[in-house]
Amino acid sequence: MKKTGLMLAALLASAAPAGAGFAQTTSSATPAPAASPAVADAAAQDFGRLSVDGGTAFEDIGLARQAIFDGDLETAGRLITDASTALERARVDNTAFQKAETDLQPAKTKAAQPAHTASASSTPVAWLPIDGELVLDEAIEPSPEKNAAVAAANRHLRAGNTARAGEVLKVSGIDADYIIAAVPLEQTRKDVSRAAKVLKGNPYKASEALRDAQNAVRYASVNVQAVPQQAPAAPQAK
Protein backbone atom coordinates (compact mmCIF):
# COMPACT_ATOMS: atom_id res chain seq x y z
CA MET A 1 0.00 0.00 0.00
CA LYS A 2 1.20 3.50 -0.72
CA LYS A 3 2.38 5.08 2.51
CA THR A 4 -0.33 7.56 3.36
CA GLY A 5 -1.78 9.05 6.52
CA LEU A 6 -5.07 7.26 5.95
CA MET A 7 -7.76 8.47 8.32
CA LEU A 8 -9.96 5.51 9.20
CA ALA A 9 -12.67 7.81 10.54
CA ALA A 10 -13.01 9.35 7.07
CA LEU A 11 -13.43 5.90 5.50
CA LEU A 12 -16.05 4.88 8.04
CA ALA A 13 -17.98 8.12 7.56
CA SER A 14 -17.91 8.01 3.76
CA ALA A 15 -18.94 4.33 3.58
CA ALA A 16 -21.92 4.65 5.89
CA PRO A 17 -25.35 5.41 4.48
CA ALA A 18 -28.10 6.53 6.82
CA GLY A 19 -28.99 3.77 9.25
CA ALA A 20 -25.89 1.69 8.60
CA GLY A 21 -24.11 0.09 11.55
CA PHE A 22 -20.48 -0.62 12.29
CA ALA A 23 -18.79 -3.40 14.18
CA GLN A 24 -15.21 -3.59 15.38
CA THR A 25 -13.94 -7.15 15.06
CA THR A 26 -11.32 -8.90 17.19
CA SER A 27 -9.67 -12.29 17.17
CA SER A 28 -12.76 -13.81 18.80
CA ALA A 29 -14.60 -16.39 16.71
CA THR A 30 -17.93 -14.76 17.59
CA PRO A 31 -18.69 -11.70 15.43
CA ALA A 32 -19.23 -8.47 17.33
CA PRO A 33 -22.78 -7.12 17.17
CA ALA A 34 -23.54 -4.01 15.15
CA ALA A 35 -22.57 -0.93 17.10
CA SER A 36 -23.61 2.69 17.15
CA PRO A 37 -21.75 5.46 15.27
CA ALA A 38 -20.18 6.39 18.61
CA VAL A 39 -18.56 2.95 18.76
CA ALA A 40 -17.36 3.40 15.18
CA ASP A 41 -15.76 6.70 16.16
CA ALA A 42 -14.05 4.96 19.08
CA ALA A 43 -12.72 2.25 16.77
CA ALA A 44 -11.40 4.85 14.36
CA GLN A 45 -9.79 6.74 17.23
CA ASP A 46 -8.27 3.52 18.54
CA PHE A 47 -6.51 2.66 15.30
CA GLY A 48 -6.11 6.20 13.99
CA ARG A 49 -4.10 6.54 10.83
CA LEU A 50 -1.20 4.61 9.37
CA SER A 51 2.32 5.55 10.39
CA VAL A 52 4.25 6.66 7.32
CA ASP A 53 7.57 6.35 9.16
CA GLY A 54 6.57 2.99 10.60
CA GLY A 55 5.80 1.69 7.12
CA THR A 56 9.12 3.02 5.84
CA ALA A 57 11.00 1.35 8.69
CA PHE A 58 9.36 -1.99 8.01
CA GLU A 59 10.21 -1.81 4.31
CA ASP A 60 13.83 -1.06 5.25
CA ILE A 61 13.88 -4.07 7.59
CA GLY A 62 12.84 -6.39 4.76
CA LEU A 63 15.37 -4.88 2.36
CA ALA A 64 18.14 -5.13 4.98
CA ARG A 65 17.48 -8.85 5.41
CA GLN A 66 17.71 -9.30 1.64
CA ALA A 67 20.99 -7.35 1.56
CA ILE A 68 22.43 -9.58 4.30
CA PHE A 69 21.39 -12.65 2.31
CA ASP A 70 23.17 -11.17 -0.72
CA GLY A 71 26.31 -10.53 1.34
CA ASP A 72 26.03 -6.75 0.95
CA LEU A 73 26.64 -5.75 4.58
CA GLU A 74 27.33 -2.11 3.72
CA THR A 75 23.84 -1.67 2.23
CA ALA A 76 22.32 -3.71 5.04
CA GLY A 77 23.95 -1.46 7.63
CA ARG A 78 22.63 1.66 5.92
CA LEU A 79 19.11 0.23 5.72
CA ILE A 80 19.17 -0.80 9.39
CA THR A 81 20.24 2.73 10.34
CA ASP A 82 17.44 4.16 8.20
CA ALA A 83 14.93 1.82 9.87
CA SER A 84 16.09 2.88 13.32
CA THR A 85 15.80 6.56 12.41
CA ALA A 86 12.31 6.07 10.95
CA LEU A 87 11.19 4.23 14.10
CA GLU A 88 12.44 7.12 16.24
CA ARG A 89 10.27 9.49 14.20
CA ALA A 90 7.34 7.07 14.45
CA ARG A 91 7.48 7.23 18.26
CA VAL A 92 6.12 10.77 18.13
CA ASP A 93 3.78 10.68 15.12
CA ASN A 94 0.70 9.96 17.30
CA THR A 95 -0.36 6.89 15.32
CA ALA A 96 0.40 4.17 17.89
CA PHE A 97 -2.51 2.53 19.71
CA GLN A 98 -2.55 0.58 22.98
CA LYS A 99 -3.52 -3.10 22.76
CA ALA A 100 -2.49 -6.42 24.25
CA GLU A 101 -1.08 -8.95 21.80
CA THR A 102 -3.85 -11.35 22.78
CA ASP A 103 -6.41 -8.79 21.55
CA LEU A 104 -4.94 -8.77 18.03
CA GLN A 105 -5.08 -11.33 15.23
CA PRO A 106 -1.96 -13.42 14.49
CA ALA A 107 -2.94 -13.60 10.79
CA LYS A 108 -4.65 -11.27 8.35
CA THR A 109 -7.82 -13.34 8.02
CA LYS A 110 -9.61 -15.42 10.63
CA ALA A 111 -9.61 -18.46 8.33
CA ALA A 112 -5.81 -18.44 8.13
CA GLN A 113 -4.90 -17.53 11.67
CA PRO A 114 -3.36 -20.01 14.10
CA ALA A 115 -4.26 -20.03 17.75
CA HIS A 116 -2.41 -17.56 19.96
CA THR A 117 0.76 -19.05 21.34
CA ALA A 118 1.39 -19.36 25.06
CA SER A 119 3.92 -16.54 24.76
CA ALA A 120 1.33 -13.99 23.60
CA SER A 121 1.17 -11.18 26.13
CA SER A 122 -2.01 -9.85 27.72
CA THR A 123 -0.30 -6.61 28.76
CA PRO A 124 -1.25 -3.57 26.64
CA VAL A 125 1.66 -1.99 24.76
CA ALA A 126 2.03 0.55 21.96
CA TRP A 127 1.42 -0.91 18.49
CA LEU A 128 2.48 0.97 15.39
CA PRO A 129 0.05 0.66 12.41
CA ILE A 130 2.28 0.17 9.36
CA ASP A 131 -0.13 -0.94 6.63
CA GLY A 132 -3.81 -1.32 5.88
CA GLU A 133 -6.16 -2.62 3.22
CA LEU A 134 -9.80 -3.47 2.62
CA VAL A 135 -10.80 -7.12 2.21
CA LEU A 136 -14.19 -8.63 1.53
CA ASP A 137 -16.04 -9.57 4.72
CA GLU A 138 -15.41 -13.28 5.33
CA ALA A 139 -19.12 -13.90 5.89
CA ILE A 140 -19.89 -12.79 2.32
CA GLU A 141 -19.77 -15.18 -0.62
CA PRO A 142 -17.11 -13.76 -2.96
CA SER A 143 -17.87 -13.02 -6.61
CA PRO A 144 -15.90 -11.34 -9.42
CA GLU A 145 -18.04 -8.21 -9.04
CA LYS A 146 -17.52 -7.96 -5.27
CA ASN A 147 -13.80 -8.63 -5.56
CA ALA A 148 -13.52 -5.97 -8.25
CA ALA A 149 -15.33 -3.43 -6.06
CA VAL A 150 -13.01 -4.07 -3.11
CA ALA A 151 -9.98 -3.85 -5.42
CA ALA A 152 -11.25 -0.51 -6.75
CA ALA A 153 -11.76 0.79 -3.20
CA ASN A 154 -8.21 -0.23 -2.32
CA ARG A 155 -6.85 1.62 -5.34
CA HIS A 156 -8.54 4.77 -4.06
CA LEU A 157 -7.08 4.18 -0.58
CA ARG A 158 -3.58 3.84 -2.04
CA ALA A 159 -4.13 7.19 -3.74
CA GLY A 160 -5.17 8.68 -0.39
CA ASN A 161 -8.79 9.21 -1.46
CA THR A 162 -10.73 7.74 1.47
CA ALA A 163 -13.97 9.46 0.46
CA ARG A 164 -13.97 7.81 -2.96
CA ALA A 165 -13.09 4.42 -1.43
CA GLY A 166 -16.05 4.70 0.92
CA GLU A 167 -18.31 5.74 -1.95
CA VAL A 168 -17.35 2.61 -3.92
CA LEU A 169 -18.32 0.41 -0.97
CA LYS A 170 -21.56 2.30 -0.44
CA VAL A 171 -22.65 2.16 -4.08
CA SER A 172 -21.70 -1.52 -4.33
CA GLY A 173 -23.48 -2.34 -1.05
CA ILE A 174 -20.51 -4.41 0.13
CA ASP A 175 -19.43 -5.13 3.69
CA ALA A 176 -15.64 -5.04 3.96
CA ASP A 177 -13.05 -5.41 6.69
CA TYR A 178 -10.36 -2.77 6.99
CA ILE A 179 -7.33 -4.81 8.07
CA ILE A 180 -4.48 -3.01 9.81
CA ALA A 181 -1.01 -4.53 10.17
CA ALA A 182 0.82 -3.37 13.28
CA VAL A 183 4.09 -4.01 15.09
CA PRO A 184 4.99 -3.59 18.77
CA LEU A 185 6.83 -0.27 18.69
CA GLU A 186 9.39 -0.69 21.46
CA GLN A 187 10.14 -4.35 20.72
CA THR A 188 10.70 -3.54 17.05
CA ARG A 189 13.11 -0.76 18.02
CA LYS A 190 15.02 -3.23 20.21
CA ASP A 191 15.19 -5.82 17.42
CA VAL A 192 16.55 -3.27 14.95
CA SER A 193 19.08 -2.01 17.51
CA ARG A 194 20.22 -5.59 18.18
CA ALA A 195 20.68 -6.16 14.44
CA ALA A 196 22.83 -3.02 14.15
CA LYS A 197 25.11 -4.14 16.99
CA VAL A 198 25.85 -7.63 15.67
CA LEU A 199 25.78 -7.02 11.90
CA LYS A 200 29.54 -6.84 11.32
CA GLY A 201 30.49 -9.65 13.67
CA ASN A 202 27.59 -12.01 12.99
CA PRO A 203 25.38 -11.17 9.99
CA TYR A 204 23.30 -14.32 10.61
CA LYS A 205 22.34 -13.08 14.09
CA ALA A 206 21.53 -9.66 12.63
CA SER A 207 19.17 -11.29 10.13
CA GLU A 208 17.57 -13.26 12.97
CA ALA A 209 16.91 -10.03 14.88
CA LEU A 210 15.26 -8.48 11.83
CA ARG A 211 13.26 -11.65 11.28
CA ASP A 212 11.98 -11.37 14.85
CA ALA A 213 10.73 -7.88 14.01
CA GLN A 214 8.95 -9.16 10.91
CA ASN A 215 7.39 -12.08 12.79
CA ALA A 216 5.94 -9.73 15.41
CA VAL A 217 3.38 -8.28 12.96
CA ARG A 218 -0.18 -8.65 14.22
CA TYR A 219 -3.50 -7.59 12.71
CA ALA A 220 -6.55 -5.65 13.80
CA SER A 221 -9.75 -5.09 11.86
CA VAL A 222 -12.70 -2.76 11.71
CA ASN A 223 -15.80 -3.89 9.83
CA VAL A 224 -17.13 -1.28 7.40
CA GLN A 225 -20.78 -2.14 6.82
CA ALA A 226 -21.94 -0.35 3.71
CA VAL A 227 -25.27 -2.19 3.39
CA PRO A 228 -28.17 -0.20 4.87
CA GLN A 229 -30.19 -1.91 7.56
CA GLN A 230 -33.70 -2.82 6.51
CA ALA A 231 -36.30 -0.28 7.56
CA PRO A 232 -39.04 -1.71 9.78
CA ALA A 233 -42.13 -2.79 7.86
CA ALA A 234 -45.05 -0.38 7.90
CA PRO A 235 -47.99 -1.57 9.99
CA GLN A 236 -50.79 -3.01 7.90
CA ALA A 237 -54.13 -1.24 7.92
CA LYS A 238 -56.85 -3.05 9.85
ZAGU-692842 format. One record per residue (C-alpha): residue in three letters; residue number from 1; chain; x negated, y negated, z negated. Coordinates in steps of 0.05 Angstrom, whole numbers, always signed. Layout:
REM residues N
R residuo num cadena     c1     c2     c3
R     Ala NUM      A      X      Y      Z
...
***
This chain:
REM residues 238
R residuo num cadena     c1     c2     c3
R     Met   1      A     +0     +0     +0
R     Lys   2      A    -24    -70    +14
R     Lys   3      A    -48   -102    -50
R     Thr   4      A     +7   -151    -67
R     Gly   5      A    +36   -181   -130
R     Leu   6      A   +101   -145   -119
R     Met   7      A   +155   -169   -166
R     Leu   8      A   +199   -110   -184
R     Ala   9      A   +253   -156   -211
R     Ala  10      A   +260   -187   -141
R     Leu  11      A   +269   -118   -110
R     Leu  12      A   +321    -98   -161
R     Ala  13      A   +360   -162   -151
R     Ser  14      A   +358   -160    -75
R     Ala  15      A   +379    -87    -72
R     Ala  16      A   +438    -93   -118
R     Pro  17      A   +507   -108    -90
R     Ala  18      A   +562   -131   -136
R     Gly  19      A   +580    -75   -185
R     Ala  20      A   +518    -34   -172
R     Gly  21      A   +482     -2   -231
R     Phe  22      A   +410    +12   -246
R     Ala  23      A   +376    +68   -284
R     Gln  24      A   +304    +72   -308
R     Thr  25      A   +279   +143   -301
R     Thr  26      A   +226   +178   -344
R     Ser  27      A   +193   +246   -343
R     Ser  28      A   +255   +276   -376
R     Ala  29      A   +292   +328   -334
R     Thr  30      A   +359   +295   -352
R     Pro  31      A   +374   +234   -309
R     Ala  32      A   +385   +169   -347
R     Pro  33      A   +456   +142   -343
R     Ala  34      A   +471    +80   -303
R     Ala  35      A   +451    +19   -342
R     Ser  36      A   +472    -54   -343
R     Pro  37      A   +435   -109   -305
R     Ala  38      A   +404   -128   -372
R     Val  39      A   +371    -59   -375
R     Ala  40      A   +347    -68   -304
R     Asp  41      A   +315   -134   -323
R     Ala  42      A   +281    -99   -382
R     Ala  43      A   +254    -45   -335
R     Ala  44      A   +228    -97   -287
R     Gln  45      A   +196   -135   -345
R     Asp  46      A   +165    -70   -371
R     Phe  47      A   +130    -53   -306
R     Gly  48      A   +122   -124   -280
R     Arg  49      A    +82   -131   -217
R     Leu  50      A    +24    -92   -187
R     Ser  51      A    -46   -111   -208
R     Val  52      A    -85   -133   -146
R     Asp  53      A   -151   -127   -183
R     Gly  54      A   -131    -60   -212
R     Gly  55      A   -116    -34   -142
R     Thr  56      A   -182    -60   -117
R     Ala  57      A   -220    -27   -174
R     Phe  58      A   -187    +40   -160
R     Glu  59      A   -204    +36    -86
R     Asp  60      A   -277    +21   -105
R     Ile  61      A   -278    +81   -152
R     Gly  62      A   -257   +128    -95
R     Leu  63      A   -307    +98    -47
R     Ala  64      A   -363   +103   -100
R     Arg  65      A   -350   +177   -108
R     Gln  66      A   -354   +186    -33
R     Ala  67      A   -420   +147    -31
R     Ile  68      A   -449   +192    -86
R     Phe  69      A   -428   +253    -46
R     Asp  70      A   -463   +223    +14
R     Gly  71      A   -526   +211    -27
R     Asp  72      A   -521   +135    -19
R     Leu  73      A   -533   +115    -92
R     Glu  74      A   -547    +42    -74
R     Thr  75      A   -477    +33    -45
R     Ala  76      A   -446    +74   -101
R     Gly  77      A   -479    +29   -153
R     Arg  78      A   -453    -33   -118
R     Leu  79      A   -382     -5   -114
R     Ile  80      A   -383    +16   -188
R     Thr  81      A   -405    -55   -207
R     Asp  82      A   -349    -83   -164
R     Ala  83      A   -299    -36   -197
R     Ser  84      A   -322    -58   -266
R     Thr  85      A   -316   -131   -248
R     Ala  86      A   -246   -121   -219
R     Leu  87      A   -224    -85   -282
R     Glu  88      A   -249   -142   -325
R     Arg  89      A   -205   -190   -284
R     Ala  90      A   -147   -141   -289
R     Arg  91      A   -150   -145   -365
R     Val  92      A   -122   -215   -363
R     Asp  93      A    -76   -214   -302
R     Asn  94      A    -14   -199   -346
R     Thr  95      A     +7   -138   -306
R     Ala  96      A     -8    -83   -358
R     Phe  97      A    +50    -51   -394
R     Gln  98      A    +51    -12   -460
R     Lys  99      A    +70    +62   -455
R     Ala 100      A    +50   +128   -485
R     Glu 101      A    +22   +179   -436
R     Thr 102      A    +77   +227   -456
R     Asp 103      A   +128   +176   -431
R     Leu 104      A    +99   +175   -361
R     Gln 105      A   +102   +227   -305
R     Pro 106      A    +39   +268   -290
R     Ala 107      A    +59   +272   -216
R     Lys 108      A    +93   +225   -167
R     Thr 109      A   +156   +267   -160
R     Lys 110      A   +192   +308   -213
R     Ala 111      A   +192   +369   -167
R     Ala 112      A   +116   +369   -163
R     Gln 113      A    +98   +351   -233
R     Pro 114      A    +67   +400   -282
R     Ala 115      A    +85   +401   -355
R     His 116      A    +48   +351   -399
R     Thr 117      A    -15   +381   -427
R     Ala 118      A    -28   +387   -501
R     Ser 119      A    -78   +331   -495
R     Ala 120      A    -27   +280   -472
R     Ser 121      A    -23   +224   -523
R     Ser 122      A    +40   +197   -554
R     Thr 123      A     +6   +132   -575
R     Pro 124      A    +25    +71   -533
R     Val 125      A    -33    +40   -495
R     Ala 126      A    -41    -11   -439
R     Trp 127      A    -28    +18   -370
R     Leu 128      A    -50    -19   -308
R     Pro 129      A     -1    -13   -248
R     Ile 130      A    -46     -3   -187
R     Asp 131      A     +3    +19   -133
R     Gly 132      A    +76    +26   -118
R     Glu 133      A   +123    +52    -64
R     Leu 134      A   +196    +69    -52
R     Val 135      A   +216   +142    -44
R     Leu 136      A   +284   +173    -31
R     Asp 137      A   +321   +191    -94
R     Glu 138      A   +308   +266   -107
R     Ala 139      A   +382   +278   -118
R     Ile 140      A   +398   +256    -46
R     Glu 141      A   +395   +304    +12
R     Pro 142      A   +342   +275    +59
R     Ser 143      A   +357   +260   +132
R     Pro 144      A   +318   +227   +188
R     Glu 145      A   +361   +164   +181
R     Lys 146      A   +350   +159   +105
R     Asn 147      A   +276   +173   +111
R     Ala 148      A   +270   +119   +165
R     Ala 149      A   +307    +69   +121
R     Val 150      A   +260    +81    +62
R     Ala 151      A   +200    +77   +108
R     Ala 152      A   +225    +10   +135
R     Ala 153      A   +235    -16    +64
R     Asn 154      A   +164     +5    +46
R     Arg 155      A   +137    -32   +107
R     His 156      A   +171    -95    +81
R     Leu 157      A   +142    -84    +12
R     Arg 158      A    +72    -77    +41
R     Ala 159      A    +83   -144    +75
R     Gly 160      A   +103   -174     +8
R     Asn 161      A   +176   -184    +29
R     Thr 162      A   +215   -155    -29
R     Ala 163      A   +279   -189     -9
R     Arg 164      A   +279   -156    +59
R     Ala 165      A   +262    -88    +29
R     Gly 166      A   +321    -94    -18
R     Glu 167      A   +366   -115    +39
R     Val 168      A   +347    -52    +78
R     Leu 169      A   +366     -8    +19
R     Lys 170      A   +431    -46     +9
R     Val 171      A   +453    -43    +82
R     Ser 172      A   +434    +30    +87
R     Gly 173      A   +470    +47    +21
R     Ile 174      A   +410    +88     -3
R     Asp 175      A   +389   +103    -74
R     Ala 176      A   +313   +101    -79
R     Asp 177      A   +261   +108   -134
R     Tyr 178      A   +207    +55   -140
R     Ile 179      A   +147    +96   -161
R     Ile 180      A    +90    +60   -196
R     Ala 181      A    +20    +91   -203
R     Ala 182      A    -16    +67   -266
R     Val 183      A    -82    +80   -302
R     Pro 184      A   -100    +72   -375
R     Leu 185      A   -137     +5   -374
R     Glu 186      A   -188    +14   -429
R     Gln 187      A   -203    +87   -414
R     Thr 188      A   -214    +71   -341
R     Arg 189      A   -262    +15   -360
R     Lys 190      A   -300    +65   -404
R     Asp 191      A   -304   +116   -348
R     Val 192      A   -331    +65   -299
R     Ser 193      A   -382    +40   -350
R     Arg 194      A   -404   +112   -364
R     Ala 195      A   -414   +123   -289
R     Ala 196      A   -457    +60   -283
R     Lys 197      A   -502    +83   -340
R     Val 198      A   -517   +153   -313
R     Leu 199      A   -516   +140   -238
R     Lys 200      A   -591   +137   -226
R     Gly 201      A   -610   +193   -273
R     Asn 202      A   -552   +240   -260
R     Pro 203      A   -508   +223   -200
R     Tyr 204      A   -466   +286   -212
R     Lys 205      A   -447   +262   -282
R     Ala 206      A   -431   +193   -253
R     Ser 207      A   -383   +226   -203
R     Glu 208      A   -351   +265   -259
R     Ala 209      A   -338   +201   -298
R     Leu 210      A   -305   +170   -237
R     Arg 211      A   -265   +233   -226
R     Asp 212      A   -240   +227   -297
R     Ala 213      A   -215   +158   -280
R     Gln 214      A   -179   +183   -218
R     Asn 215      A   -148   +242   -256
R     Ala 216      A   -119   +195   -308
R     Val 217      A    -68   +166   -259
R     Arg 218      A     +4   +173   -284
R     Tyr 219      A    +70   +152   -254
R     Ala 220      A   +131   +113   -276
R     Ser 221      A   +195   +102   -237
R     Val 222      A   +254    +55   -234
R     Asn 223      A   +316    +78   -197
R     Val 224      A   +343    +26   -148
R     Gln 225      A   +416    +43   -136
R     Ala 226      A   +439     +7    -74
R     Val 227      A   +505    +44    -68
R     Pro 228      A   +563     +4    -97
R     Gln 229      A   +604    +38   -151
R     Gln 230      A   +674    +56   -130
R     Ala 231      A   +726     +6   -151
R     Pro 232      A   +781    +34   -196
R     Ala 233      A   +843    +56   -157
R     Ala 234      A   +901     +8   -158
R     Pro 235      A   +960    +31   -200
R     Gln 236      A  +1016    +60   -158
R     Ala 237      A  +1083    +25   -158
R     Lys 238      A  +1137    +61   -197
***
